[in-house]
Each structure stands twice: as C-alpha cells, then as structure tokens.
Amino acid sequence: MTLLNIGFGNLVALERILSILNPDSSPVKRIVHTSKENGNLIDATCGRKTQSVIIMDSGHVVTSSLSAEVLAGKIGKDTNS
C-alpha cells in the first residue's frame, strides 16, 4: 500500500483516491457540506484554509491544506520512484 502525505503528517492510501478537486466550485462545496452532515468528512487541514478536496472510494471526503497541484506533484514523484 502506497501512502500519500496530504500535509501535517496526515496520510491517505494512494490506491483509494478517486479524485483530487479544487474546493472553490459550488458542486465541490456541496459535496463537502453533504459529507459533513453524513459524518463522512475527514478534515486534515489542521485549522488552515482548505486548498483541495480528496474523494475516496470508500465514500469519505478528505480536506487538505495542500493544493491539488502540490498533491498531484507528490503523486507523480512517488510513482516515478
């Protein structure tokens, strides 16, 4: 299992990620709000501004303070190693 560091020592399983999204659009904000109401939201921002929203195959939604571009760069670096 490969783990991806999403900031502040928080890790997610790379194989379980469906999508990494920018949190600024209305549909993504709706996804975050709905998952918070359903208890499926995992806030990994440590009190900082949400820069990306990670959709997992388990139905969980993870918020990160690292941008989608930074996370995509980390994924590319991890898979090339």
Secondary structure in CASP SS format (residue, H / E / C, confidence):
PFRMAT SS
TARGET T0000
AUTHOR 0000-0000-0000
METHOD secondary structure of the structure
MODEL  1
M C 1.00
T C 1.00
L E 1.00
L E 1.00
N E 1.00
I E 1.00
G E 1.00
F C 1.00
G C 1.00
N E 1.00
L E 1.00
V E 1.00
A E 1.00
L H 1.00
E H 1.00
R H 1.00
I E 1.00
L E 1.00
S E 1.00
I E 1.00
L E 1.00
N C 1.00
P C 1.00
D C 1.00
S C 1.00
S H 1.00
P H 1.00
V H 1.00
K H 1.00
R H 1.00
I H 1.00
V H 1.00
H H 1.00
T H 1.00
S H 1.00
K H 1.00
E H 1.00
N H 1.00
G C 1.00
N C 1.00
L E 1.00
I E 1.00
D E 1.00
A E 1.00
T C 1.00
C C 1.00
G C 1.00
R C 1.00
K C 1.00
T C 1.00
Q C 1.00
S E 1.00
V E 1.00
I E 1.00
I E 1.00
M E 1.00
D C 1.00
S C 1.00
G C 1.00
H C 1.00
V E 1.00
V E 1.00
T E 1.00
S E 1.00
S C 1.00
L C 1.00
S C 1.00
A H 1.00
E H 1.00
V H 1.00
L H 1.00
A H 1.00
G H 1.00
K H 1.00
I H 1.00
G H 1.00
K H 1.00
D H 1.00
T H 1.00
N H 1.00
S C 1.00
END
